[in-house]
Amino acid sequence: ATLVWRASAVHSVPIKIRSQVALTAAEGSLEPEELEALSGVWKAELRLDDGDRTLTWRLAASGRVRGLDENEEGVWWADSAPTESAQQRVTVSLRVRDWTILAVGERTGLRCTQLGGAVLEGAEDPCHVGECDLTLALADIGSDGLG
């Protein structure tokens, strides 16, 4: 595994990149109500080697991702760990297009509204192609509607 240091407006953390990126939401360890609290419409600001992009994705509690700007689908999963403060660190991973996004944020309670991380490209041997910031634009309430 490769270790990548990244910094964003949210925080600076090391992110381990595995040589194989798993594509299932079952990989995360959050409870269903925690996934529901993270689900909703997220604005993604990507600073990629080939230019900046702003995209909007809907993360469903079921682990599915649907692009609102373009017709694209993917998966996401999340995990959390306690920090020294009253907050918990949450790690959200998305697999959309040929990208894997590894983003980290902090939450108080169940909800996290800002994440920052790295953008990787390729499933077999992913390489770092940029940075990203994700902001929760609209939280889902109730059923995820994506099935």
Secondary structure as GFF3:
##gff-version 3
##sequence-region A 1 147
A	DSSP	beta_strand	2	7	.	.	.	ID=ss1
A	DSSP	beta_strand	12	17	.	.	.	ID=ss2
A	DSSP	three_ten_helix	25	27	.	.	.	ID=ss3
A	DSSP	alpha_helix	32	38	.	.	.	ID=ss4
A	DSSP	beta_strand	40	48	.	.	.	ID=ss5
A	DSSP	beta_strand	51	59	.	.	.	ID=ss6
A	DSSP	beta_strand	64	67	.	.	.	ID=ss7
A	DSSP	beta_strand	73	82	.	.	.	ID=ss8
A	DSSP	beta_strand	88	96	.	.	.	ID=ss9
A	DSSP	beta_strand	99	107	.	.	.	ID=ss10
A	DSSP	beta_strand	114	121	.	.	.	ID=ss11
A	DSSP	beta_strand	127	139	.	.	.	ID=ss12
###
